Amino acid sequence: MAVNLLPPDPAALHVVPGVRIGVSQAGIRKAGRTDLTLFLFDAGTQVAGVFTRNRFCAAPVQVCREHLGPAQCGPVRALVVNTGCANAGTGAPGLLAARQSCAAVAALVGVPAQEVLPFSTGVILEPLAVDKLVGGLPAALADARANAWADAAVAIMTTDTVPKAASARIVIDGVPVTVTGIAKGAGMIRPNMATMLGFIATDAPVDAAVLAQLAREVADASFNCITVDGDTSTNDSLIVAATGRAALAVISAVASPQAQLLRQALTAVALELAQAIVRDGEGATKFITVAVQGAKTRDEARLVAYAVAHSPLVKTAFFASDPNLGRILAAVGYAGIEDLDVGGVDLYLDEVHVATLGGRHPQYQEADGKRVMAKPEIGVRIVLGRGDAHATVWTCDLSHEYVSINADYRS
């Protein structure tokens, strides 16, 4: 059951000029549900990608990297996305299947295969039924339209219980600019991306190098700040497309005011999508914000935040609404800061001051901790007392249902 997360309102998802999307039932996953999505971009669209750091990355990730080149940004006319099969751990046949997918889309819409990017999500170590994918493309193309973002959000789901989409409009130099995106993910989620697919588009005109930098910064501020279970997937991908249809001068400098405004809008949409993934974490009943302050560096703050957010003992305590908060201090202690002075660490649960000076706060009462732990949304704040750096990570609890979902996933 997702934590305070509702399906997106299709009417609230703004059309991005220069983008059309179609979906179809290809039979790759299960009969009776859409499992194939086709994004079509107008000529001149620039696309930047950020991908998994898992060395066992899936075939579509490898092909995406090849097509985008060293800068991981370039002209792209189409994306093809399937659910039901990750096409990971599939060796040379998997690469061939990913390339055949691109070739089939290219032939169908009349663009170079190099300008098509493939994406897959589902079970690892299974061959992709590329014949079914190719067979579903004509229906997806026939369905392509500008207002299909909500349909696409449903079509890319796997173990998600709620489709995930977000949208924003801003004004740059007096010109309206749109940002809309969708994402999928509920399990195998941890920083450096996860079993997560994210597709965000804007009509702003953006230089390729600037777009690549913005995509990295947006990923780092959103999708790289979430964790459900600590597993880094083989397929995670974030795509940011800029169609250039807005009547603006090309944004050609990362430090420009125009780029800063666009970054804010892209990050806002990406953060809403990333937090939706955590809220819909497999079996999640609690949404938890872990904020670490007073660190020497941001990396140090993230190290501590992830130690807490990944801890099965911490996560199961949250599921049980059990204020066994020494588990949080233990995670802080083993995070890897060798010279940490535990006497300078303060721990807060929402507004409740739990620990200080190396031990329990004198005024802390377990009843206060239990009251906070019973909430569906909880804040953990850790003050290290070492500097001014900070970081925030979003996570969820670990429930019986998580085990059931992943035990039964292939049945």
N, C-alpha and C positions, 0 to 999 in steps of 0.2 A: 504494500500500500504506500503510495507516494506521500511524502510529508508536505502538506500545504502546497500541493502542485495540481493545477487544473489544466486540461487541454487548452491549447491556444485558441483564441477567437479568430477564425479566418478573416473576418472583416477588419481586424486590427493589424493584419500583416500587409504592409504596404508593397505594392508592385514595384519592382526595380526595373526601370526602363532598360531594355537590352537583354533581359533574361526571360526565357520561357522554360517551363518544366512540364514533363509528361510522366505518367506512371502507368504500369500495367501489371497483370498477373502472368508471370512467366513460368510458374510452377517450380522455381528453384527451391523455395522454402516449403510452403504448404499450400495445398489447393485452397482457393477461395479467399486469398488475401494478396494485396499488391506487394510485390517484392522486387520490382525493377523500376528504377528512376532514371530519367534522361534530362539533363540540364543542357539547354542550348543558349549560347551567347552570341550576340552580334559581333560582326567583324570589328577588330580593334580592341577587344576585351583583353586586359592583362590579368593573369591569374598567378597568385603566389601560394606556395604550399609549405606547411610545417608537418613533419612526419615523425613516426615512432623512432625511438632510439634502441628498440629491441633489435639485436643483431640477427634474430631469426625473422626478419621482417617479411611480410607477405609479398607475393608476386605483384599484385597491383601497386603496392608501395614502391617496389623497385622500378616498375614501368613508369609511374608518375615521376619519379626522380630523373629517370632517363629523359622523359619528354620535356620536363621543365629546365633541364640543364643545370650547370654548376650554380647559377644564381638562384635556383629554385623559384623562378618566376619567368613568365613569358606569355606569348599569345596563345590562347586556348579558345576553342569554339564549342566544345562539348565535354560533359562529364557523364559517365555511365556507372550506376551504383546498383549492386545486387545485394540482397540479404539471403540468408540460408546457407551460405558457404563462404568461408573467409578466404579461400584460395591461398592458404598459408601452409607451409610445410609440404608443398606440392612439387618442389624441384623444377626441372626444366619443363615438364608438361604444364605446370601452373603458369610459368612465364609465357608459354605459347598461348594458353587460354586467355590470359590478360591481353596479349597483343592481338589475338583474334577478335576479342571484344572491341578493342579500339578500331580495328580495321573494318569491322561490320558497321559500327556507328559512322565512321568516316565515309564509307561507301553509300550509306543510306542518306546522309545529309549533305554530302558533297564537300567535305573538308579534308585536309591532310590528316592521316592517322596520328602524326606527331602532335596534332593539336586536339587530341582526345585524351582524357585522363580516366583510368578505370579505378573503381573502388569496390571492395567486397567486405562483407561482415557476416559472421556466423561461425560454424564449426571449423576448427583447425584440423588439418591432415586429411581433408576430404577433397576429391577432385571437383572442380567447378564444372557444372553441366553447361558448357558453353553453347551447346546446340539449343538448349532451352532459353538461354539469355538472348541469343541472336533471334530466336523465334519470337521473343516478346518485344523486340525493338520496334517493329512497325506500329504496334498498338500504342506504345509509349510516345512515339513520334506523332501519331494522329491525335493523341491526347494533349500535346504540348500547348500550354497557354501561360499567360503572364501571372495569373492569380492562383497558381497551384501550389503555393508554398505549404499550406496546411496538408494537402494530400501527400506531398513529398515527405513531410515529417512523419506521417503514418507509414509510408512505404519503406522507410529505412529502418524501422524499429526491429529489434530482435527480442530480448527479454525485457525491454522497456514496457512499462504499463501505461505510460502517458506520452503522447507525442510532444516534442520540444521545438518551439519556434519563438522568435523574438524579432522586434522591428523598431526602428527609430527614424525620425526625420529631424534634420538640422538645417541651418542656413549658413552657407559659406559665401562670403562676399555678396550677400543679397540673393543668392541662388539657393532654392530648396535642394537638398541632397537626401537621398534615401539609403538606409542600411537595413537589410532583412537577412535573417539566417535561420537555419534549422540544425539540429544535432540529434544524435542517437547515442545511447550508452546507459548502462545500468550496472554492469559488472565488469571485472577485469579492468578496473579503473584506478590509476595512480598517476602521479606526476610524470612529466616528460611524455605526456599524452597517454592514451589508454585504448580500450576497445571502444573507441570514440570516433565517430565521423562528424565533422562539422563543416557546413557549407554556408559561407556568408558572402553576400554580394552588395555592392554599392554602385550607383551610377556616377560617382565622382570620377573625373579623369586623373589618373595617378601614374607617374613615371614608374617603370618596372622596378628599379632599384629601391625607390621609396616604398612601393607596395610590399616588396620582400621584407624590408626592415619593419614596416608596420605590422605585417603578419606575425613576425617573430615576437615583437613587443606585445601584441595583443594576446598571443598564445601564452606568453610568460605571465601575464597579469590575470589570466582566467583559467584556461584548461590545464595549465601546469601548476595550478594551486588547488587541485581537487584530488581526493582519493576515496575510493570505496573499500577496496580490499588489498591494496598494495601490489597488485599484479599489473605489470606493464605489458600491454598487448602487442601483437604482431602487426596490427592493421591500422592503428590510429592515424588519422589524417585531419588536418584543418586546412581548408581552402578559403582564400579570400579573393574574390573576383571584383574587378573594377571595369565597368562597361564603358565609362567615359561619355555617357549620354547627357549628363548635366552640362549646362551651358557655362562652364567654368574654364579658366585657364588651367593647363595641366599642373597638378601639384608636383613640383620637381625638387623640393627640398624638405627633408624630414623635420628640420627645425622651423619651418615656416608656420605662421599662425593657421594657415589652411590645413596643413598636415596635422597640427595639434588638435584642431576641432574634429577632424575625421578620425584621428586615433581615439579620442574620447568616445565618439559614437560607436565605433567598431568594438571598443573594449566593453562598453555598456551592454551591447547586444551579446558579445561573447561571454561576458560574466553571467548574464541572465541564463544563457544556455548551459554554461558549465555548472552553475548552482542547481539548475533543473536536473542535471544528470545525478548529482548527489542526492537531491530530494527524492529521486526515483531509483536510488540505489537498491540493488536486489535485496528484498526483505526489509528495507529500512523503515524504522518507526521514529527516528530522531534525526534532525538536521543540526549539525554541530559546527560552530565556528571556533577555530583554534587560533588565537591571536597571541603572538610572541612579541614582546616589547623589551627595550633595554638591552639589546644585543650589541656586540661589537660591529658585526657586519650583517647584511641581509642574508647571506648564505648561512651564517650561524643561526639566525632566527628561524630560517626555513628548516634547518637540520632538526631543531627542537620541535617545531610544529609538526613535522612529518613523523617524528618518533612517537609523539602523542597520538596523532591521527591514525597511524598504522597499527597501534598496539591492540591485539585481540583482547587483552585483559581490560583495557580502557573501554573499548567498544562494546564488549559484553556487559560491562558495568552500566553503561548508558542504556543499553537495551533493557536491563533489569530495573532501571531507575534506582540503582544502588549507589549511594554516595561513598563508595570505596575509593576515595580520592587519592590515597597513597599510591595507587597505580599510576596516576598522572605524574606524581613526583618521581617515581621510579623511572618512567619513560624519559623525563627531563634529564635524569642522572645518567642514563646510558646512551643518550643521544650522540655523544662523541666530543663534547667540549671538555678537554682534559684538565683545564685550569679553572673550571667552574667553581665558584664559591657558593655553596648551597645556602650559606647563611644570608646571602643577598638576594635570594629568589623569593618572590611573592606569587601566590596562586589565588586566582579569583574564579568563582563559578557564578556567571552573571555578576550581580552586585555583591555577592557574598565573598568576604575575604577569608579564604580557607587556611592558607599557610603563610608563615613569615618567619624570618630568623632561623631557618632550618627546621621548623616544626609547625605544629598546629597553631593557628592564630588563637589567642586567649579567648576571644569572644565568639569563635566559631561553634555552632551547634549543629549536630548531625541532622536535626529536623529541618534546618535551613537548606542544607545540601540536598536533602531528599525532596524538598519542595521544588527546587530548581530542576533536579534530575527528572521529575515527573513531566516536565514541559516537553512539547514536541520540538521546540527550537531552543538550543542551549548555547551559551557563550562560555568558552574557556579562555581566560586571559592569564598569561604567564609573563611576569616581569623579571628579567634576568639581572638587572642592576649592573650591567657591564658597559653600556654605551647608549647610542640613540637610534640604532637600526631596529627595524621591525619587519614582520611578515605575517601573513594570514593564510591559513589553509582551511578548506571546507571539507567536512567528512560526514559520515553517518554511523549509526550503530551497527552491530553485528548480531543478527537474530537467528533463531531456528529456521526461519523461512529462507534465509540466504543459503544455508546448507541444503535445504530441500530443493531449491531452484537449481542449484548447480549439480546436485546429485541426479536430478531428473531431466537435465537440460536436453539430452539427446534422445530421450524416450518419447 
